[in-house]
Structures are given as C-alpha cells and as structure tokens.
C-alpha cells in the first residue's frame, strides 16, 4: 500500500488504503462472529438469556422469526 501498488493508495493516500483495509477486516470479523453465534444459538432456550442479555434476546428473536436466518445465511454467500 505504501508503495502505491493499489488503486486507492495511488489515487488517494496510502493511509486511506490502510484504513479501508483495516475497516474491512474488522467488519468481516464482526459479521463472521455474528454468523457463528446465530447458527449456534437456536438450541439454547431464549429464557436463559432474556434477562441478562436483552439486546441479544431481541436480536435473536428477530433473526429466528420466520426464515430470516436462512435468508441471512444465503445473503452472506453473495457478499
């Protein structure tokens, strides 16, 4: 990046290219972690974490509603 071998580094700045690369890796790691959590969470009783982790409970309730989880996993294949 700092030798200008990428289009972003050559057109904008090597620092911008580095920032975009780091941001993409962080975003991808969060998406991968979310996918692993959503795939492993269905067998767990939601009442176990309803009080202690309310945000997780609401997110999981939305993800497991209908075919949302299947659609999310299928959509991830196209990212």
mmCIF file of the N, C-alpha and C atoms, coordinates in Angstrom:
data_MODEL
# 
_entry.id   MODEL 
# 
loop_
_atom_site.group_PDB 
_atom_site.id 
_atom_site.type_symbol 
_atom_site.label_atom_id 
_atom_site.label_alt_id 
_atom_site.label_comp_id 
_atom_site.label_asym_id 
_atom_site.label_entity_id 
_atom_site.label_seq_id 
_atom_site.pdbx_PDB_ins_code 
_atom_site.Cartn_x 
_atom_site.Cartn_y 
_atom_site.Cartn_z 
_atom_site.occupancy 
_atom_site.B_iso_or_equiv 
_atom_site.pdbx_formal_charge 
_atom_site.auth_seq_id 
_atom_site.auth_comp_id 
_atom_site.auth_asym_id 
_atom_site.auth_atom_id 
_atom_site.pdbx_PDB_model_num 
ATOM 1   N N  . UNK A 1 1  ? 0.817   -1.183  0.000  1.00 0.00 ? 1  UNK A N  1 
ATOM 2   C CA . UNK A 1 1  ? 0.000   0.000   0.000  1.00 0.00 ? 1  UNK A CA 1 
ATOM 3   C C  . UNK A 1 1  ? 0.867   1.256   0.000  1.00 0.00 ? 1  UNK A C  1 
ATOM 4   N N  . UNK A 1 2  ? 1.883   1.234   0.781  1.00 0.00 ? 2  UNK A N  1 
ATOM 5   C CA . UNK A 1 2  ? 2.697   2.444   0.907  1.00 0.00 ? 2  UNK A CA 1 
ATOM 6   C C  . UNK A 1 2  ? 3.652   2.644   -0.266 1.00 0.00 ? 2  UNK A C  1 
ATOM 7   N N  . UNK A 1 3  ? 3.682   1.694   -1.190 1.00 0.00 ? 3  UNK A N  1 
ATOM 8   C CA . UNK A 1 3  ? 4.479   1.883   -2.413 1.00 0.00 ? 3  UNK A CA 1 
ATOM 9   C C  . UNK A 1 3  ? 3.586   2.291   -3.571 1.00 0.00 ? 3  UNK A C  1 
ATOM 10  N N  . UNK A 1 4  ? 2.287   2.464   -3.323 1.00 0.00 ? 4  UNK A N  1 
ATOM 11  C CA . UNK A 1 4  ? 1.367   2.916   -4.353 1.00 0.00 ? 4  UNK A CA 1 
ATOM 12  C C  . UNK A 1 4  ? 0.944   1.829   -5.316 1.00 0.00 ? 4  UNK A C  1 
ATOM 13  N N  . UNK A 1 5  ? 1.027   0.577   -4.907 1.00 0.00 ? 5  UNK A N  1 
ATOM 14  C CA . UNK A 1 5  ? 0.680   -0.540  -5.786 1.00 0.00 ? 5  UNK A CA 1 
ATOM 15  C C  . UNK A 1 5  ? -0.807  -0.847  -5.841 1.00 0.00 ? 5  UNK A C  1 
ATOM 16  N N  . UNK A 1 6  ? -1.601  -0.194  -5.021 1.00 0.00 ? 6  UNK A N  1 
ATOM 17  C CA . UNK A 1 6  ? -3.050  -0.384  -5.088 1.00 0.00 ? 6  UNK A CA 1 
ATOM 18  C C  . UNK A 1 6  ? -3.681  0.872   -5.667 1.00 0.00 ? 6  UNK A C  1 
ATOM 19  N N  . UNK A 1 7  ? -4.854  0.725   -6.266 1.00 0.00 ? 7  UNK A N  1 
ATOM 20  C CA . UNK A 1 7  ? -5.514  1.870   -6.896 1.00 0.00 ? 7  UNK A CA 1 
ATOM 21  C C  . UNK A 1 7  ? -5.865  2.939   -5.877 1.00 0.00 ? 7  UNK A C  1 
ATOM 22  N N  . UNK A 1 8  ? -6.374  2.539   -4.721 1.00 0.00 ? 8  UNK A N  1 
ATOM 23  C CA . UNK A 1 8  ? -6.740  3.512   -3.690 1.00 0.00 ? 8  UNK A CA 1 
ATOM 24  C C  . UNK A 1 8  ? -5.504  4.237   -3.162 1.00 0.00 ? 8  UNK A C  1 
ATOM 25  N N  . UNK A 1 9  ? -4.433  3.490   -2.933 1.00 0.00 ? 9  UNK A N  1 
ATOM 26  C CA . UNK A 1 9  ? -3.209  4.118   -2.435 1.00 0.00 ? 9  UNK A CA 1 
ATOM 27  C C  . UNK A 1 9  ? -2.616  5.068   -3.464 1.00 0.00 ? 9  UNK A C  1 
ATOM 28  N N  . UNK A 1 10 ? -2.705  4.723   -4.735 1.00 0.00 ? 10 UNK A N  1 
ATOM 29  C CA . UNK A 1 10 ? -2.163  5.584   -5.778 1.00 0.00 ? 10 UNK A CA 1 
ATOM 30  C C  . UNK A 1 10 ? -3.032  6.814   -6.005 1.00 0.00 ? 10 UNK A C  1 
ATOM 31  N N  . UNK A 1 11 ? -4.357  6.651   -5.959 1.00 0.00 ? 11 UNK A N  1 
ATOM 32  C CA . UNK A 1 11 ? -5.270  7.763   -6.235 1.00 0.00 ? 11 UNK A CA 1 
ATOM 33  C C  . UNK A 1 11 ? -5.506  8.661   -5.033 1.00 0.00 ? 11 UNK A C  1 
ATOM 34  N N  . UNK A 1 12 ? -5.603  8.081   -3.847 1.00 0.00 ? 12 UNK A N  1 
ATOM 35  C CA . UNK A 1 12 ? -5.939  8.879   -2.664 1.00 0.00 ? 12 UNK A CA 1 
ATOM 36  C C  . UNK A 1 12 ? -4.728  9.025   -1.750 1.00 0.00 ? 12 UNK A C  1 
ATOM 37  N N  . UNK A 1 13 ? -4.509  8.021   -0.941 1.00 0.00 ? 13 UNK A N  1 
ATOM 38  C CA . UNK A 1 13 ? -3.424  8.067   0.034  1.00 0.00 ? 13 UNK A CA 1 
ATOM 39  C C  . UNK A 1 13 ? -3.167  6.652   0.533  1.00 0.00 ? 13 UNK A C  1 
ATOM 40  N N  . UNK A 1 14 ? -1.925  6.332   0.797  1.00 0.00 ? 14 UNK A N  1 
ATOM 41  C CA . UNK A 1 14 ? -1.655  5.017   1.394  1.00 0.00 ? 14 UNK A CA 1 
ATOM 42  C C  . UNK A 1 14 ? -2.332  4.863   2.750  1.00 0.00 ? 14 UNK A C  1 
ATOM 43  N N  . UNK A 1 15 ? -2.452  5.943   3.484  1.00 0.00 ? 15 UNK A N  1 
ATOM 44  C CA . UNK A 1 15 ? -3.110  5.875   4.792  1.00 0.00 ? 15 UNK A CA 1 
ATOM 45  C C  . UNK A 1 15 ? -4.598  5.577   4.639  1.00 0.00 ? 15 UNK A C  1 
ATOM 46  N N  . UNK A 1 16 ? -5.221  6.151   3.605  1.00 0.00 ? 16 UNK A N  1 
ATOM 47  C CA . UNK A 1 16 ? -6.634  5.850   3.343  1.00 0.00 ? 16 UNK A CA 1 
ATOM 48  C C  . UNK A 1 16 ? -6.798  4.378   2.967  1.00 0.00 ? 16 UNK A C  1 
ATOM 49  N N  . UNK A 1 17 ? -5.882  3.869   2.154  1.00 0.00 ? 17 UNK A N  1 
ATOM 50  C CA . UNK A 1 17 ? -5.941  2.458   1.768  1.00 0.00 ? 17 UNK A CA 1 
ATOM 51  C C  . UNK A 1 17 ? -5.776  1.560   2.990  1.00 0.00 ? 17 UNK A C  1 
ATOM 52  N N  . UNK A 1 18 ? -4.867  1.907   3.884  1.00 0.00 ? 18 UNK A N  1 
ATOM 53  C CA . UNK A 1 18 ? -4.657  1.127   5.105  1.00 0.00 ? 18 UNK A CA 1 
ATOM 54  C C  . UNK A 1 18 ? -5.904  1.159   5.980  1.00 0.00 ? 18 UNK A C  1 
ATOM 55  N N  . UNK A 1 19 ? -6.505  2.338   6.133  1.00 0.00 ? 19 UNK A N  1 
ATOM 56  C CA . UNK A 1 19 ? -7.715  2.470   6.942  1.00 0.00 ? 19 UNK A CA 1 
ATOM 57  C C  . UNK A 1 19 ? -8.854  1.623   6.360  1.00 0.00 ? 19 UNK A C  1 
ATOM 58  N N  . UNK A 1 20 ? -9.045  1.685   5.035  1.00 0.00 ? 20 UNK A N  1 
ATOM 59  C CA . UNK A 1 20 ? -10.106 0.904   4.395  1.00 0.00 ? 20 UNK A CA 1 
ATOM 60  C C  . UNK A 1 20 ? -9.857  -0.584  4.588  1.00 0.00 ? 20 UNK A C  1 
ATOM 61  N N  . UNK A 1 21 ? -8.620  -1.009  4.468  1.00 0.00 ? 21 UNK A N  1 
ATOM 62  C CA . UNK A 1 21 ? -8.285  -2.425  4.640  1.00 0.00 ? 21 UNK A CA 1 
ATOM 63  C C  . UNK A 1 21 ? -8.560  -2.891  6.076  1.00 0.00 ? 21 UNK A C  1 
ATOM 64  N N  . UNK A 1 22 ? -8.140  -2.109  7.041  1.00 0.00 ? 22 UNK A N  1 
ATOM 65  C CA . UNK A 1 22 ? -8.370  -2.467  8.449  1.00 0.00 ? 22 UNK A CA 1 
ATOM 66  C C  . UNK A 1 22 ? -9.861  -2.469  8.762  1.00 0.00 ? 22 UNK A C  1 
ATOM 67  N N  . UNK A 1 23 ? -10.593 -1.458  8.261  1.00 0.00 ? 23 UNK A N  1 
ATOM 68  C CA . UNK A 1 23 ? -12.040 -1.391  8.497  1.00 0.00 ? 23 UNK A CA 1 
ATOM 69  C C  . UNK A 1 23 ? -12.743 -2.602  7.890  1.00 0.00 ? 23 UNK A C  1 
ATOM 70  N N  . UNK A 1 24 ? -12.316 -3.021  6.700  1.00 0.00 ? 24 UNK A N  1 
ATOM 71  C CA . UNK A 1 24 ? -12.929 -4.183  6.061  1.00 0.00 ? 24 UNK A CA 1 
ATOM 72  C C  . UNK A 1 24 ? -12.672 -5.459  6.853  1.00 0.00 ? 24 UNK A C  1 
ATOM 73  N N  . UNK A 1 25 ? -11.475 -5.617  7.393  1.00 0.00 ? 25 UNK A N  1 
ATOM 74  C CA . UNK A 1 25 ? -11.153 -6.814  8.176  1.00 0.00 ? 25 UNK A CA 1 
ATOM 75  C C  . UNK A 1 25 ? -11.952 -6.828  9.485  1.00 0.00 ? 25 UNK A C  1 
ATOM 76  N N  . UNK A 1 26 ? -12.075 -5.675  10.136 1.00 0.00 ? 26 UNK A N  1 
ATOM 77  C CA . UNK A 1 26 ? -12.851 -5.597  11.380 1.00 0.00 ? 26 UNK A CA 1 
ATOM 78  C C  . UNK A 1 26 ? -14.316 -5.906  11.099 1.00 0.00 ? 26 UNK A C  1 
ATOM 79  N N  . UNK A 1 27 ? -14.879 -5.317  10.032 1.00 0.00 ? 27 UNK A N  1 
ATOM 80  C CA . UNK A 1 27 ? -16.278 -5.558  9.680  1.00 0.00 ? 27 UNK A CA 1 
ATOM 81  C C  . UNK A 1 27 ? -16.504 -7.030  9.362  1.00 0.00 ? 27 UNK A C  1 
ATOM 82  N N  . UNK A 1 28 ? -15.612 -7.627  8.593  1.00 0.00 ? 28 UNK A N  1 
ATOM 83  C CA . UNK A 1 28 ? -15.756 -9.035  8.238  1.00 0.00 ? 28 UNK A CA 1 
ATOM 84  C C  . UNK A 1 28 ? -15.680 -9.931  9.474  1.00 0.00 ? 28 UNK A C  1 
ATOM 85  N N  . UNK A 1 29 ? -14.802 -9.604  10.413 1.00 0.00 ? 29 UNK A N  1 
ATOM 86  C CA . UNK A 1 29 ? -14.701 -10.424 11.626 1.00 0.00 ? 29 UNK A CA 1 
ATOM 87  C C  . UNK A 1 29 ? -15.976 -10.319 12.467 1.00 0.00 ? 29 UNK A C  1 
ATOM 88  N N  . UNK A 1 30 ? -16.590 -9.140  12.508 1.00 0.00 ? 30 UNK A N  1 
ATOM 89  C CA . UNK A 1 30 ? -17.852 -9.000  13.246 1.00 0.00 ? 30 UNK A CA 1 
ATOM 90  C C  . UNK A 1 30 ? -18.970 -9.795  12.578 1.00 0.00 ? 30 UNK A C  1 
ATOM 91  N N  . UNK A 1 31 ? -19.041 -9.759  11.252 1.00 0.00 ? 31 UNK A N  1 
ATOM 92  C CA . UNK A 1 31 ? -20.067 -10.499 10.532 1.00 0.00 ? 31 UNK A CA 1 
ATOM 93  C C  . UNK A 1 31 ? -19.873 -12.008 10.720 1.00 0.00 ? 31 UNK A C  1 
ATOM 94  N N  . UNK A 1 32 ? -18.629 -12.462 10.668 1.00 0.00 ? 32 UNK A N  1 
ATOM 95  C CA . UNK A 1 32 ? -18.347 -13.891 10.871 1.00 0.00 ? 32 UNK A CA 1 
ATOM 96  C C  . UNK A 1 32 ? -18.726 -14.325 12.291 1.00 0.00 ? 32 UNK A C  1 
ATOM 97  N N  . UNK A 1 33 ? -18.413 -13.487 13.280 1.00 0.00 ? 33 UNK A N  1 
ATOM 98  C CA . UNK A 1 33 ? -18.785 -13.799 14.659 1.00 0.00 ? 33 UNK A CA 1 
ATOM 99  C C  . UNK A 1 33 ? -20.284 -13.847 14.847 1.00 0.00 ? 33 UNK A C  1 
ATOM 100 N N  . UNK A 1 34 ? -20.979 -12.923 14.196 1.00 0.00 ? 34 UNK A N  1 
ATOM 101 C CA . UNK A 1 34 ? -22.441 -12.921 14.283 1.00 0.00 ? 34 UNK A CA 1 
ATOM 102 C C  . UNK A 1 34 ? -23.016 -14.179 13.650 1.00 0.00 ? 34 UNK A C  1 
ATOM 103 N N  . UNK A 1 35 ? -22.478 -14.564 12.516 1.00 0.00 ? 35 UNK A N  1 
ATOM 104 C CA . UNK A 1 35 ? -22.976 -15.773 11.854 1.00 0.00 ? 35 UNK A CA 1 
ATOM 105 C C  . UNK A 1 35 ? -22.762 -16.996 12.732 1.00 0.00 ? 35 UNK A C  1 
ATOM 106 N N  . UNK A 1 36 ? -21.589 -17.128 13.314 1.00 0.00 ? 36 UNK A N  1 
ATOM 107 C CA . UNK A 1 36 ? -21.313 -18.270 14.183 1.00 0.00 ? 36 UNK A CA 1 
ATOM 108 C C  . UNK A 1 36 ? -22.249 -18.277 15.389 1.00 0.00 ? 36 UNK A C  1 
ATOM 109 N N  . UNK A 1 37 ? -22.510 -17.116 15.943 1.00 0.00 ? 37 UNK A N  1 
ATOM 110 C CA . UNK A 1 37 ? -23.405 -17.034 17.097 1.00 0.00 ? 37 UNK A CA 1 
ATOM 111 C C  . UNK A 1 37 ? -24.834 -17.396 16.728 1.00 0.00 ? 37 UNK A C  1 
ATOM 112 N N  . UNK A 1 38 ? -25.299 -16.889 15.596 1.00 0.00 ? 38 UNK A N  1 
ATOM 113 C CA . UNK A 1 38 ? -26.675 -17.167 15.196 1.00 0.00 ? 38 UNK A CA 1 
ATOM 114 C C  . UNK A 1 38 ? -26.888 -18.622 14.822 1.00 0.00 ? 38 UNK A C  1 
ATOM 115 N N  . UNK A 1 39 ? -25.879 -19.247 14.249 1.00 0.00 ? 39 UNK A N  1 
ATOM 116 C CA . UNK A 1 39 ? -26.012 -20.654 13.884 1.00 0.00 ? 39 UNK A CA 1 
ATOM 117 C C  . UNK A 1 39 ? -25.989 -21.541 15.135 1.00 0.00 ? 39 UNK A C  1 
ATOM 118 N N  . UNK A 1 40 ? -25.222 -21.152 16.149 1.00 0.00 ? 40 UNK A N  1 
ATOM 119 C CA . UNK A 1 40 ? -25.109 -21.969 17.348 1.00 0.00 ? 40 UNK A CA 1 
ATOM 120 C C  . UNK A 1 40 ? -26.148 -21.697 18.413 1.00 0.00 ? 40 UNK A C  1 
ATOM 121 N N  . UNK A 1 41 ? -26.898 -20.601 18.280 1.00 0.00 ? 41 UNK A N  1 
ATOM 122 C CA . UNK A 1 41 ? -27.825 -20.195 19.336 1.00 0.00 ? 41 UNK A CA 1 
ATOM 123 C C  . UNK A 1 41 ? -29.197 -20.863 19.314 1.00 0.00 ? 41 UNK A C  1 
ATOM 124 N N  . UNK A 1 42 ? -29.725 -21.349 18.209 1.00 0.00 ? 42 UNK A N  1 
ATOM 125 C CA . UNK A 1 42 ? -31.091 -21.901 18.225 1.00 0.00 ? 42 UNK A CA 1 
ATOM 126 C C  . UNK A 1 42 ? -31.366 -22.998 19.250 1.00 0.00 ? 42 UNK A C  1 
ATOM 127 N N  . UNK A 1 43 ? -30.440 -23.914 19.541 1.00 0.00 ? 43 UNK A N  1 
ATOM 128 C CA . UNK A 1 43 ? -30.782 -24.941 20.532 1.00 0.00 ? 43 UNK A CA 1 
ATOM 129 C C  . UNK A 1 43 ? -30.848 -24.416 21.971 1.00 0.00 ? 43 UNK A C  1 
ATOM 130 N N  . UNK A 1 44 ? -30.360 -23.218 22.213 1.00 0.00 ? 44 UNK A N  1 
ATOM 131 C CA . UNK A 1 44 ? -30.352 -22.658 23.570 1.00 0.00 ? 44 UNK A CA 1 
ATOM 132 C C  . UNK A 1 44 ? -31.711 -22.030 23.854 1.00 0.00 ? 44 UNK A C  1 
ATOM 133 N N  . UNK A 1 45 ? -32.248 -22.307 25.040 1.00 0.00 ? 45 UNK A N  1 
ATOM 134 C CA . UNK A 1 45 ? -33.531 -21.745 25.447 1.00 0.00 ? 45 UNK A CA 1 
ATOM 135 C C  . UNK A 1 45 ? -33.401 -20.228 25.610 1.00 0.00 ? 45 UNK A C  1 
ATOM 136 N N  . UNK A 1 46 ? -34.198 -19.432 24.893 1.00 0.00 ? 46 UNK A N  1 
ATOM 137 C CA . UNK A 1 46 ? -34.097 -17.968 24.980 1.00 0.00 ? 46 UNK A CA 1 
ATOM 138 C C  . UNK A 1 46 ? -34.355 -17.407 26.378 1.00 0.00 ? 46 UNK A C  1 
ATOM 139 N N  . UNK A 1 47 ? -35.088 -18.130 27.189 1.00 0.00 ? 47 UNK A N  1 
ATOM 140 C CA . UNK A 1 47 ? -35.366 -17.649 28.547 1.00 0.00 ? 47 UNK A CA 1 
ATOM 141 C C  . UNK A 1 47 ? -34.091 -17.592 29.398 1.00 0.00 ? 47 UNK A C  1 
ATOM 142 N N  . UNK A 1 48 ? -33.073 -18.356 29.021 1.00 0.00 ? 48 UNK A N  1 
ATOM 143 C CA . UNK A 1 48 ? -31.822 -18.351 29.785 1.00 0.00 ? 48 UNK A CA 1 
ATOM 144 C C  . UNK A 1 48 ? -31.089 -17.018 29.691 1.00 0.00 ? 48 UNK A C  1 
ATOM 145 N N  . UNK A 1 49 ? -31.234 -16.312 28.563 1.00 0.00 ? 49 UNK A N  1 
ATOM 146 C CA . UNK A 1 49 ? -30.502 -15.058 28.392 1.00 0.00 ? 49 UNK A CA 1 
ATOM 147 C C  . UNK A 1 49 ? -31.425 -13.850 28.190 1.00 0.00 ? 49 UNK A C  1 
ATOM 148 N N  . UNK A 1 50 ? -32.719 -14.044 28.394 1.00 0.00 ? 50 UNK A N  1 
ATOM 149 C CA . UNK A 1 50 ? -33.669 -12.944 28.197 1.00 0.00 ? 50 UNK A CA 1 
ATOM 150 C C  . UNK A 1 50 ? -33.427 -11.793 29.164 1.00 0.00 ? 50 UNK A C  1 
ATOM 151 N N  . UNK A 1 51 ? -33.192 -12.085 30.413 1.00 0.00 ? 51 UNK A N  1 
ATOM 152 C CA . UNK A 1 51 ? -32.994 -11.041 31.432 1.00 0.00 ? 51 UNK A CA 1 
ATOM 153 C C  . UNK A 1 51 ? -31.558 -10.514 31.459 1.00 0.00 ? 51 UNK A C  1 
ATOM 154 N N  . UNK A 1 52 ? -30.593 -11.411 31.271 1.00 0.00 ? 52 UNK A N  1 
ATOM 155 C CA . UNK A 1 52 ? -29.195 -10.997 31.408 1.00 0.00 ? 52 UNK A CA 1 
ATOM 156 C C  . UNK A 1 52 ? -28.636 -10.332 30.158 1.00 0.00 ? 52 UNK A C  1 
ATOM 157 N N  . UNK A 1 53 ? -29.162 -10.698 28.986 1.00 0.00 ? 53 UNK A N  1 
ATOM 158 C CA . UNK A 1 53 ? -28.675 -10.145 27.717 1.00 0.00 ? 53 UNK A CA 1 
ATOM 159 C C  . UNK A 1 53 ? -29.873 -9.735  26.854 1.00 0.00 ? 53 UNK A C  1 
ATOM 160 N N  . UNK A 1 54 ? -30.534 -8.622  27.205 1.00 0.00 ? 54 UNK A N  1 
ATOM 161 C CA . UNK A 1 54 ? -31.765 -8.246  26.494 1.00 0.00 ? 54 UNK A CA 1 
ATOM 162 C C  . UNK A 1 54 ? -31.538 -7.887  25.022 1.00 0.00 ? 54 UNK A C  1 
ATOM 163 N N  . UNK A 1 55 ? -30.404 -7.288  24.693 1.00 0.00 ? 55 UNK A N  1 
ATOM 164 C CA . UNK A 1 55 ? -30.139 -6.942  23.292 1.00 0.00 ? 55 UNK A CA 1 
ATOM 165 C C  . UNK A 1 55 ? -29.954 -8.209  22.463 1.00 0.00 ? 55 UNK A C  1 
ATOM 166 N N  . UNK A 1 56 ? -29.242 -9.173  23.013 1.00 0.00 ? 56 UNK A N  1 
ATOM 167 C CA . UNK A 1 56 ? -29.072 -10.455 22.332 1.00 0.00 ? 56 UNK A CA 1 
ATOM 168 C C  . UNK A 1 56 ? -30.414 -11.138 22.141 1.00 0.00 ? 56 UNK A C  1 
ATOM 169 N N  . UNK A 1 57 ? -31.246 -11.074 23.152 1.00 0.00 ? 57 UNK A N  1 
ATOM 170 C CA . UNK A 1 57 ? -32.569 -11.693 23.065 1.00 0.00 ? 57 UNK A CA 1 
ATOM 171 C C  . UNK A 1 57 ? -33.388 -11.070 21.930 1.00 0.00 ? 57 UNK A C  1 
ATOM 172 N N  . UNK A 1 58 ? -33.394 -9.739  21.836 1.00 0.00 ? 58 UNK A N  1 
ATOM 173 C CA . UNK A 1 58 ? -34.159 -9.065  20.783 1.00 0.00 ? 58 UNK A CA 1 
ATOM 174 C C  . UNK A 1 58 ? -33.586 -9.359  19.397 1.00 0.00 ? 58 UNK A C  1 
ATOM 175 N N  . UNK A 1 59 ? -32.266 -9.343  19.283 1.00 0.00 ? 59 UNK A N  1 
ATOM 176 C CA . UNK A 1 59 ? -31.638 -9.657  18.000 1.00 0.00 ? 59 UNK A CA 1 
ATOM 177 C C  . UNK A 1 59 ? -31.926 -11.092 17.577 1.00 0.00 ? 59 UNK A C  1 
ATOM 178 N N  . UNK A 1 60 ? -31.819 -12.012 18.523 1.00 0.00 ? 60 UNK A N  1 
ATOM 179 C CA . UNK A 1 60 ? -32.073 -13.421 18.218 1.00 0.00 ? 60 UNK A CA 1 
ATOM 180 C C  . UNK A 1 60 ? -33.540 -13.639 17.860 1.00 0.00 ? 60 UNK A C  1 
ATOM 181 N N  . UNK A 1 61 ? -34.439 -12.966 18.570 1.00 0.00 ? 61 UNK A N  1 
ATOM 182 C CA . UNK A 1 61 ? -35.860 -13.106 18.260 1.00 0.00 ? 61 UNK A CA 1 
ATOM 183 C C  . UNK A 1 61 ? -36.153 -12.642 16.840 1.00 0.00 ? 61 UNK A C  1 
ATOM 184 N N  . UNK A 1 62 ? -35.510 -11.570 16.410 1.00 0.00 ? 62 UNK A N  1 
ATOM 185 C CA . UNK A 1 62 ? -35.679 -11.085 15.039 1.00 0.00 ? 62 UNK A CA 1 
ATOM 186 C C  . UNK A 1 62 ? -35.054 -12.045 14.034 1.00 0.00 ? 62 UNK A C  1 
ATOM 187 N N  . UNK A 1 63 ? -33.872 -12.543 14.353 1.00 0.00 ? 63 UNK A N  1 
ATOM 188 C CA . UNK A 1 63 ? -33.161 -13.438 13.433 1.00 0.00 ? 63 UNK A CA 1 
ATOM 189 C C  . UNK A 1 63 ? -33.886 -14.765 13.261 1.00 0.00 ? 63 UNK A C  1 
ATOM 190 N N  . UNK A 1 64 ? -34.520 -15.262 14.311 1.00 0.00 ? 64 UNK A N  1 
ATOM 191 C CA . UNK A 1 64 ? -35.168 -16.568 14.258 1.00 0.00 ? 64 UNK A CA 1 
ATOM 192 C C  . UNK A 1 64 ? -36.635 -16.490 13.845 1.00 0.00 ? 64 UNK A C  1 
ATOM 193 N N  . UNK A 1 65 ? -37.123 -15.299 13.553 1.00 0.00 ? 65 UNK A N  1 
ATOM 194 C CA . UNK A 1 65 ? -38.502 -15.105 13.135 1.00 0.00 ? 65 UNK A CA 1 
ATOM 195 C C  . UNK A 1 65 ? -38.665 -15.565 11.679 1.00 0.00 ? 65 UNK A C  1 
ATOM 196 N N  . UNK A 1 66 ? -39.520 -16.503 11.443 1.00 0.00 ? 66 UNK A N  1 
ATOM 197 C CA . UNK A 1 66 ? -39.749 -16.997 10.078 1.00 0.00 ? 66 UNK A CA 1 
ATOM 198 C C  . UNK A 1 66 ? -38.491 -17.609 9.475  1.00 0.00 ? 66 UNK A C  1 
ATOM 199 N N  . UNK A 1 67 ? -38.186 -17.203 8.252  1.00 0.00 ? 67 UNK A N  1 
ATOM 200 C CA . UNK A 1 67 ? -36.993 -17.731 7.586  1.00 0.00 ? 67 UNK A CA 1 
ATOM 201 C C  . UNK A 1 67 ? -35.868 -16.689 7.511  1.00 0.00 ? 67 UNK A C  1 
ATOM 202 N N  . UNK A 1 68 ? -35.855 -15.746 8.453  1.00 0.00 ? 68 UNK A N  1 
ATOM 203 C CA . UNK A 1 68 ? -34.834 -14.694 8.459  1.00 0.00 ? 68 UNK A CA 1 
ATOM 204 C C  . UNK A 1 68 ? -33.418 -15.254 8.516  1.00 0.00 ? 68 UNK A C  1 
ATOM 205 N N  . UNK A 1 69 ? -33.184 -16.251 9.345  1.00 0.00 ? 69 UNK A N  1 
ATOM 206 C CA . UNK A 1 69 ? -31.837 -16.799 9.489  1.00 0.00 ? 69 UNK A CA 1 
ATOM 207 C C  . UNK A 1 69 ? -31.386 -17.461 8.186  1.00 0.00 ? 69 UNK A C  1 
ATOM 208 N N  . UNK A 1 70 ? -32.251 -18.210 7.551  1.00 0.00 ? 70 UNK A N  1 
ATOM 209 C CA . UNK A 1 70 ? -31.892 -18.835 6.274  1.00 0.00 ? 70 UNK A CA 1 
ATOM 210 C C  . UNK A 1 70 ? -31.596 -17.779 5.214  1.00 0.00 ? 70 UNK A C  1 
ATOM 211 N N  . UNK A 1 71 ? -32.388 -16.730 5.182  1.00 0.00 ? 71 UNK A N  1 
ATOM 212 C CA . UNK A 1 71 ? -32.168 -15.659 4.210  1.00 0.00 ? 71 UNK A CA 1 
ATOM 213 C C  . UNK A 1 71 ? -30.867 -14.911 4.501  1.00 0.00 ? 71 UNK A C  1 
ATOM 214 N N  . UNK A 1 72 ? -30.568 -14.701 5.775  1.00 0.00 ? 72 UNK A N  1 
ATOM 215 C CA . UNK A 1 72 ? -29.318 -14.034 6.155  1.00 0.00 ? 72 UNK A CA 1 
ATOM 216 C C  . UNK A 1 72 ? -28.113 -14.879 5.723  1.00 0.00 ? 72 UNK A C  1 
ATOM 217 N N  . UNK A 1 73 ? -28.173 -16.164 6.007  1.00 0.00 ? 73 UNK A N  1 
ATOM 218 C CA . UNK A 1 73 ? -27.051 -17.042 5.630  1.00 0.00 ? 73 UNK A CA 1 
ATOM 219 C C  . UNK A 1 73 ? -26.886 -17.133 4.115  1.00 0.00 ? 73 UNK A C  1 
ATOM 220 N N  . UNK A 1 74 ? -27.985 -17.162 3.397  1.00 0.00 ? 74 UNK A N  1 
ATOM 221 C CA . UNK A 1 74 ? -27.907 -17.204 1.942  1.00 0.00 ? 74 UNK A CA 1 
ATOM 222 C C  . UNK A 1 74 ? -27.369 -15.868 1.402  1.00 0.00 ? 74 UNK A C  1 
ATOM 223 N N  . UNK A 1 75 ? -27.806 -14.781 1.969  1.00 0.00 ? 75 UNK A N  1 
ATOM 224 C CA . UNK A 1 75 ? -27.328 -13.475 1.531  1.00 0.00 ? 75 UNK A CA 1 
ATOM 225 C C  . UNK A 1 75 ? -25.846 -13.262 1.802  1.00 0.00 ? 75 UNK A C  1 
ATOM 226 N N  . UNK A 1 76 ? -25.340 -13.884 2.852  1.00 0.00 ? 76 UNK A N  1 
ATOM 227 C CA . UNK A 1 76 ? -23.913 -13.770 3.171  1.00 0.00 ? 76 UNK A CA 1 
ATOM 228 C C  . UNK A 1 76 ? -23.050 -14.406 2.091  1.00 0.00 ? 76 UNK A C  1 
ATOM 229 N N  . UNK A 1 77 ? -23.613 -15.346 1.351  1.00 0.00 ? 77 UNK A N  1 
ATOM 230 C CA . UNK A 1 77 ? -22.831 -16.002 0.304  1.00 0.00 ? 77 UNK A CA 1 
ATOM 231 C C  . UNK A 1 77 ? -22.524 -15.037 -0.854 1.00 0.00 ? 77 UNK A C  1 
ATOM 232 N N  . UNK A 1 78 ? -23.296 -13.984 -0.967 1.00 0.00 ? 78 UNK A N  1 
ATOM 233 C CA . UNK A 1 78 ? -23.125 -13.040 -2.078 1.00 0.00 ? 78 UNK A CA 1 
ATOM 234 C C  . UNK A 1 78 ? -22.333 -11.805 -1.688 1.00 0.00 ? 78 UNK A C  1 
ATOM 235 N N  . UNK A 1 79 ? -21.879 -11.718 -0.452 1.00 0.00 ? 79 UNK A N  1 
ATOM 236 C CA . UNK A 1 79 ? -21.102 -10.541 -0.034 1.00 0.00 ? 79 UNK A CA 1 
ATOM 237 C C  . UNK A 1 79 ? -19.657 -10.666 -0.480 1.00 0.00 ? 79 UNK A C  1 
# 
